[in-house]
Amino acid sequence: MTKSEYRECLDQEVFKDNSRSFLRKIFFRLYYQYFWPSTRACYLIRKMQYLHGRSVLGRIRSKLIEKKLVKDYGIFISPVCEIGPGLHLPHPHGIVIGHASVIGRNVSIYQDVTIGGARIGDTKRGNQPHIADGCTIFTGAKVLGDLTLGARSMVAANAVLLSDTESDSVYAGIPAKLVKKNVPAQ
């Protein structure tokens, strides 16, 4: 992750107030960063990803942040997975995102979601999900295996998604099946 990507992600996810006043910016940065768990978790994830691509010292700091995420929130997100800007974690607890997962822009992930491989060794083969822009994955959902989640799709709570999906649709059940097609954008 480059420095410009890092700053873009922080501006969209953590520092949401675009006001001109210097004091107001400082207040909202402190408020969002330290008092909201969702923005704090996003901040730590982005910091971990940014530092992982740096020197040996950066990798050590990245590992410490990774351990802090596990301890404070129960979140395990690999520092090398690709996550686009606009990540939204409304309730950042119990989230697992695998090593080779690719997540697009403006994706919402609720608590207790697992995104990763379906079998042992999928990480090495890169058989992990590709989630397109604007998707929402609700509480307790599992998105497993080498699949593509279409743009602006939704995975219902406690669903287990094991196959590719269409855009603008809702999937629910175990295993997840198409429930609704052509859902209007939120």
Order of alpha helices (4+ residues) and beta strands (2+ residues): alpha-alpha-alpha-alpha-beta-beta-beta-beta-beta-beta-alpha-beta-beta-beta-beta-beta-beta-beta-beta
